[in-house]
């Protein structure tokens, strides 16, 4: 199985934001995301267990920086060239415009994105 980035459907688009997702790609959801500095996922996760993302993610940062905050209080910066694994129990804030490729279990990813969609509607976004 393979897919070209340009063939991954756009799930969300806005100023300086393009989020492409293809679900159920071998049981995983593939994401290619481009997000601007200042994007903060924290308010969108409010209401989930520990107000954080319960979906694990594996990925690669093509450019930019992302601050990841874990439920245990630890923090780390992901930056260009980093291959990463984010276990469940995290949130993130974009520190520099970022482009990344990410793989997540489709079931958990769908649960989180459904919640995020409802929060965006509540917040008027």
Rosetta silent file (secondary structure, phi, psi, omega in degrees, C-alpha in Angstrom):
SEQUENCE: XXXXXXXXXXXXXXXXXXXXXXXXXXXXXXXXXXXXXXXXXXXXXXXXXXXXXXXXXXXXXXXXXXXXXXXXXXXXXXXXXXXXXXXXXXXXXXXXXXXXXXXXXXXXXXXXXXXXXXXXXXXXX
SCORE:     score description
SCORE:     0.000 S_00000001
   1 L     0.000  141.008  173.566    0.000    0.000    0.000 S_00000001
   2 L  -152.752  160.896  177.005    1.134    3.516   -0.720 S_00000001
   3 L  -151.786  140.476  176.205   -0.358    6.947   -1.064 S_00000001
   4 L   -84.166  142.717  179.993    1.016   10.241   -2.325 S_00000001
   5 H   -48.616  -42.164 -177.078    0.773   13.207    0.035 S_00000001
   6 H   -68.736  -17.275  178.883   -1.321   15.071   -2.539 S_00000001
   7 H   -90.430   -9.522  178.389   -3.803   12.168   -2.587 S_00000001
   8 L   -75.136  122.958 -176.649   -4.432   12.296    1.178 S_00000001
   9 L   -60.453  142.434  176.187   -7.801   14.049    1.604 S_00000001
  10 E   -76.621  120.935  179.728   -7.838   17.480    3.259 S_00000001
  11 E   -93.463  -29.701 -178.431   -9.672   17.148    6.576 S_00000001
  12 E  -154.212  137.277  179.528   -9.224   20.758    7.682 S_00000001
  13 E  -142.331  139.001  179.083   -7.968   23.884    5.965 S_00000001
  14 E  -161.397 -172.747  178.352   -7.570   27.435    7.176 S_00000001
  15 L   -55.973  119.207  178.453   -5.106   30.303    7.180 S_00000001
  16 L    61.440   14.764 -177.490   -1.641   28.688    7.125 S_00000001
  17 E  -126.568  127.230  170.805   -3.260   25.356    8.096 S_00000001
  18 E  -138.640  119.785  176.956   -3.678   22.195    6.048 S_00000001
  19 E  -118.930  115.078  179.052   -4.471   18.921    7.781 S_00000001
  20 E  -105.574  134.581  177.676   -4.645   15.878    5.509 S_00000001
  21 E  -139.327  140.209  172.758   -5.871   12.531    6.859 S_00000001
  22 E  -128.414  113.026 -176.954   -6.410    9.081    5.407 S_00000001
  23 E   -89.264  167.522  177.446   -7.977    6.651    7.853 S_00000001
  24 E    49.942   45.670  174.577   -7.837    2.868    7.971 S_00000001
  25 E   -96.889   84.654 -173.863   -4.540    2.628    6.105 S_00000001
  26 L    68.832   33.305 -179.192   -3.543   -0.738    7.546 S_00000001
  27 L    84.317   -2.335 -179.313   -5.433    0.075   10.750 S_00000001
  28 E  -116.279  157.316  171.062   -3.671    3.423   11.056 S_00000001
  29 E  -104.564  128.567  177.753   -4.631    6.958   10.108 S_00000001
  30 E   -95.171  133.982  176.436   -1.996    8.814    8.111 S_00000001
  31 E  -126.348  139.529  167.684   -1.736   12.572    8.625 S_00000001
  32 E  -124.282  108.605 -173.144    0.274   15.187    6.775 S_00000001
  33 E  -116.302  140.325  172.516   -0.135   18.411    8.719 S_00000001
  34 E  -126.193  114.733 -173.306    1.011   21.972    8.139 S_00000001
  35 E  -130.908  142.677 -179.464    0.250   24.197   11.142 S_00000001
  36 L   -81.587  157.208  173.813    1.201   27.776   12.033 S_00000001
  37 L   -51.825  137.485  177.943    3.118   28.945   15.076 S_00000001
  38 L    97.655  -13.173  177.264    0.809   29.366   18.054 S_00000001
  39 L   -61.023  122.946 -176.858   -1.539   26.479   17.246 S_00000001
  40 E  -123.615  116.067 -178.878   -2.480   25.095   20.676 S_00000001
  41 L   -79.712  -14.556 -173.446   -4.353   21.802   20.895 S_00000001
  42 H   -52.763  -51.581 -179.007   -4.920   22.126   24.662 S_00000001
  43 H   -63.325  -27.671 -178.309   -8.333   23.872   24.580 S_00000001
  44 H   -77.002  -16.808 -179.790   -9.569   21.380   21.973 S_00000001
  45 H   -96.352   -7.387 -179.436   -8.749   18.429   24.227 S_00000001
  46 L   -57.327  127.926 -178.909  -10.583   19.857   27.224 S_00000001
  47 L   106.505  -18.584  172.267  -13.152   17.338   28.403 S_00000001
  48 L   -79.062  167.393  177.611  -11.200   14.226   27.411 S_00000001
  49 H   -52.903  125.316 -176.555   -9.599   12.098   30.149 S_00000001
  50 H    60.029   16.256 -177.254   -6.998   14.349   31.852 S_00000001
  51 H    53.099   39.407 -178.991   -7.870   16.988   29.216 S_00000001
  52 L  -141.361  170.624 -177.864   -5.319   15.350   26.937 S_00000001
  53 E   -78.117  127.077  179.882   -5.038   13.210   23.825 S_00000001
  54 L   -98.658    9.674 -179.959   -5.468    9.480   24.475 S_00000001
  55 L  -101.201  126.289  174.436   -4.276    8.479   20.995 S_00000001
  56 L   -74.051  152.758 -179.939   -0.642    7.450   20.494 S_00000001
  57 E  -136.900  143.780  171.651    1.162    8.894   17.467 S_00000001
  58 E  -121.784  137.795 -177.636    4.294    7.984   15.519 S_00000001
  59 E  -165.421 -173.750 -178.785    5.745   10.550   13.157 S_00000001
  60 E  -143.194  130.483  178.867    8.473   12.594   11.541 S_00000001
  61 E   -90.881  117.203  178.316    8.956   16.374   11.666 S_00000001
  62 E   -79.384  -39.603  176.963    9.792   17.772    8.220 S_00000001
  63 E  -161.746  157.267  176.871   10.224   21.356    9.476 S_00000001
  64 E    94.510 -170.845 -177.911    9.341   23.542   12.456 S_00000001
  65 E  -140.854  143.219 -179.628    9.018   22.929   16.193 S_00000001
  66 E  -134.173  124.866  174.052    6.341   21.444   18.433 S_00000001
  67 E   -88.012  122.846  177.944    6.209   21.606   22.224 S_00000001
  68 E  -109.233  130.088  178.287    4.690   18.405   23.625 S_00000001
  69 E  -115.522  127.456 -178.108    3.367   18.378   27.188 S_00000001
  70 E  -100.782  156.656 -179.687    2.703   15.023   28.865 S_00000001
  71 L   -57.740  -27.934 -178.254    0.264   14.223   31.662 S_00000001
  72 L   -82.318    4.692  177.561    3.185   13.404   33.987 S_00000001
  73 L    94.867  -11.379  178.569    4.460   17.002   33.706 S_00000001
  74 L   -73.874  152.825  177.517    7.335   16.276   31.326 S_00000001
  75 E  -136.591  151.395  173.205    7.792   18.410   28.221 S_00000001
  76 E  -151.692  156.190  177.477    9.881   18.074   25.092 S_00000001
  77 E  -104.930  127.375  171.827   10.417   19.922   21.834 S_00000001
  78 E   -97.983  135.147 -179.329   10.109   18.051   18.554 S_00000001
  79 E  -140.967  174.501 -174.902   11.989   19.700   15.699 S_00000001
  80 L   -43.564  128.742  178.047   13.061   19.201   12.101 S_00000001
  81 L    91.714   -9.545 -179.030   14.436   15.726   11.489 S_00000001
  82 L   -77.845  131.729  166.660   12.976   14.181   14.658 S_00000001
  83 E   -95.843  134.806 -173.054   11.278   10.805   14.453 S_00000001
  84 E  -137.925  160.388  168.836    8.877   10.564   17.374 S_00000001
  85 E  -131.594  124.942  175.540    6.464    8.471   19.375 S_00000001
  86 E  -111.412  111.602  176.618    3.875   10.226   21.539 S_00000001
  87 L   -71.070  168.823  177.649    2.199    7.873   24.009 S_00000001
  88 L   -60.569  154.359 -179.889   -1.348    8.576   25.135 S_00000001
  89 L    91.670   58.923 -178.703   -1.680   11.444   27.614 S_00000001
  90 E  -152.107  165.141  167.146   -0.327   14.533   25.856 S_00000001
  91 E  -140.359  173.066 -175.928   -1.123   17.892   24.325 S_00000001
  92 E  -151.257  150.851  177.433    0.936   20.077   21.978 S_00000001
  93 E  -134.221  127.277 -179.713    1.617   23.683   21.027 S_00000001
  94 E   -73.320  122.565 -179.043    3.291   24.686   17.744 S_00000001
  95 E   -92.213  -33.159  174.982    6.416   26.758   18.502 S_00000001
  96 E  -140.213  143.589  178.273    7.450   27.401   14.856 S_00000001
  97 E   -37.413  132.680 -171.741    5.369   26.784   11.724 S_00000001
  98 E  -128.542  146.847  169.416    5.454   23.009   11.369 S_00000001
  99 E  -127.364  128.772 -179.683    5.107   20.319    8.733 S_00000001
 100 E  -148.013  156.312  174.036    4.888   16.730    9.932 S_00000001
 101 E  -112.818  134.330 -174.717    3.871   13.254    8.901 S_00000001
 102 E  -141.778  147.499  177.935    2.082   11.196   11.530 S_00000001
 103 E  -125.710  131.192 -176.543    0.605    7.710   11.943 S_00000001
 104 E  -141.402  147.653  174.817   -2.032    6.942   14.586 S_00000001
 105 E   -58.270  127.920 -173.240   -4.354    4.018   15.383 S_00000001
 106 H   -58.422  -41.424 -177.127   -7.551    4.819   13.455 S_00000001
 107 H   -61.219  -53.828 -178.156   -9.997    4.009   16.266 S_00000001
 108 H   -66.335  -38.981  179.803   -8.393    6.257   18.888 S_00000001
 109 H   -61.530  -43.500  179.092   -7.603    8.971   16.357 S_00000001
 110 H   -62.030  -41.305  178.180  -11.239    9.079   15.267 S_00000001
 111 H   -59.827  -46.639 -178.496  -12.406    9.371   18.890 S_00000001
 112 H   -66.446  -44.547 -177.511  -10.089   12.319   19.531 S_00000001
 113 H   -67.171  -33.058  174.660  -10.923   14.076   16.256 S_00000001
 114 H   -61.800  -44.138  178.022  -14.669   13.720   16.878 S_00000001
 115 H   -63.512  -45.624 -179.558  -14.156   15.439   20.241 S_00000001
 116 H   -59.908  -41.799  178.465  -11.934   18.124   18.668 S_00000001
 117 H   -60.296  -41.847  177.833  -14.590   18.841   16.021 S_00000001
 118 H   -65.228  -41.176  179.747  -17.227   19.365   18.720 S_00000001
 119 H   -65.391  -40.178  179.275  -14.887   21.650   20.688 S_00000001
 120 H   -62.166  -40.120  177.737  -14.098   23.707   17.584 S_00000001
 121 H   -63.389  -42.753  178.067  -17.825   24.181   16.992 S_00000001
 122 H   -61.955  -40.365 -176.834  -18.311   25.249   20.627 S_00000001
 123 L   -84.389   -0.910  177.542  -15.402   27.684   20.415 S_00000001
 124 L    80.551   19.788 -178.739  -16.650   29.118   17.122 S_00000001
 125 L  -108.585    0.000    0.000  -13.734   27.776   15.079 S_00000001
